[in-house]
Amino acid sequence: MSAVRQPGRFLPAAPGSRVTRLELFYDLVFVFAFLNVTTLLSENLKPVTLLGGAVVLALLWWCWVSFAAMGNYLRADQGVVPLIGAVTVAALLVLVLSLPEAFDDRPGGPPGPLVFAGCYLVIRGLQVFVLVTRSRERRGALWRLSLPVIVSMALILAAALLPPRAESWSWVGWLRLALWLAAVGVEFILGPRARGSGLTVVSAGHWAERYALILLIALGESIIALGTGAQLTVGLPLTWPVVVAAVLGVAVIAALWWMYFDVLAPALEQTMHRTRDAAQRAVLARTAYTYLHLPLVAGVILFALGLKRYLTTIAETRGDAWLARPAGLDDVALFGGVIIYLTALLALEWRAVRRVRPAPVVTLVALVVAVPAVSGWPANIGLALLALICVALVLDGIRSGDPLRRQVRQTALEEQLAAEHDQSEWRRRNL
């Protein structure tokens, strides 16, 4: 208890640690940054802007991953970690404000690419500072852990110094995008290989819960995208096509939630707990969570982008809104987001329990075939087809009588009841 009272100390987490309310607050801000990528893309949805948005999302994801790992081996609500989190949030909000100009600066105000790079440096620099402070070999750790950040920052700054306002199809635009892609590659490849990078899973429950919560918040934010897509706040009338589209959108979001949280999330956490070896647990955490949860979040964000554009099309149509047709890459965004999400689920299921069920594979094929088929269809018809396919997959999983599903859910329930009993006993004795 005396260590807790000492100010300015990093307090280590315990194997039974869970996510704190402070970490949940930080995650809300990070997901706000993730979903703002859709704002960056929604005004000018083209293949090159989709790729640029994916690069920005990957860099934001790596900031969150490093921050989540720090909360796994340190108590996020004790010592100086809350202060580090507050500075991180402030830098992240300024970074979000610079997103529209991250690739291409506009006249007036501070240079957007440099602001983005500076905020990214603050966020990653704080994470490196914590790792170096806790390392016994501080000089060596400083060089090893700072190298990926320095290289990625140099690439982002080099992209920022290219001539502004270049067309996306010109060689300058593609060179800028290539430099950003290289920065992502440095972070994702060199970062985890740095000795002392901090990927030590102290609490498997905390690790699994943190990633589950970030996905849950992303799904919740997609509902916000649904509401803002209809733009009802600017005085547009509420119409039946908008109501139907909103209900269908919620049905898809609920199905996406069920696909992950019904069985896969507890199965992954139970696999983490059963993996006792520290090195094997770190590998599982990196592959199943750090890497494979990124396409889950990216799929939700891409789906939210498509849903937002669908609702905007329906709400702003002056003629018969039932016949409103999405334009451009809206179909690709809507269906493509679910395709990416489902593909990641299949990979996670194989990683967790070493099996792939036929029903999700058939659903994935049906979605891929549906993308060119719905081109030119009214928006509500395409959205209804997507909802029908997703809900059918969920109902198949519930009615199939899968023994693994029963086992995983029963184990999760028994663990929950045991934890509640232990907490009640402690409170009865001590409070």
Secondary structure, DSSP 4 states (H G I P E B T S, - for coil): -HHHHSTT-PPBP-TT----HHHHHHHHHHHHHHHHHHHHHHTS--HHHHHHHHHHHHHHHHHHHHHHHHHHHB-TTSTTHHHHHHHHHHHHHHHHHHGGGSSS--SSSS-HHHHHHHHHHHHHHHHHHHHHHH-SSHHHHHHHHHHHHHHHHHHHHHHHTSPSS--TTSHHHHHHHHHHHHHHHIIIIIHHHSTT-----S-HHHHHHHHHHHHHHHHHHHHHHHHHHHTGGGTPPP-HHHHHHHHHHHHHHHHHHHHHHTTHHHHHHHHHHH--SHHHHHHHIIIIIIITHHHHHHHHHHHHHHHHHHHHHHHH-SS-GGG----TTHHHHHHHHHHHHHHHHHHHHHHHHS---HHHHHHHHHHHHHHHHTTTS-HHHHHHHHHHHHHHHHHHHHHT--HHHHHHHHHHHHHHHHHHHHHHHHHHHH-
